[in-house]
Amino acid sequence: MATLAEALTAIRNSAEGDGTKPGRIPPDILKVMHRVTEQQRASGYHDRMPKIGQPMPSFALPNQDGTTVASADLLAKGPLVVSFFRGRW
């Protein structure tokens, strides 16, 4: 069984290429992805994001139907998982 690091490397190599064969992501798109990642790192966002174990700030966002949903309302029903989809580059 692969370690997490090995599994993540395999996923990255599949997407970006491993030096011997190209990956699924076209080179021009990959260049943009890496540029944006470097800009995000340089912005210092990591220092401002909640740390492990800290509560997430409350928020309200539209759901898939356009109805505003508040995190407090969801938390009242039980644990909440938030996932961010970066979309297509």
Sequence and secondary structure as in RCSB ss.txt:
>XXXX:A:sequence
MATLAEALTAIRNSAEGDGTKPGRIPPDILKVMHRVTEQQRASGYHDRMPKIGQPMPSFALPNQDGTTVASADLL
AKGPLVVSFFRGRW
>XXXX:A:secstr
   HHHHHHHHHHHHHB SSSB SS HHHHHHHHHHHHHHHHHTHHHHS  TTS     EEE TTS EEEHHHHH
TTS           
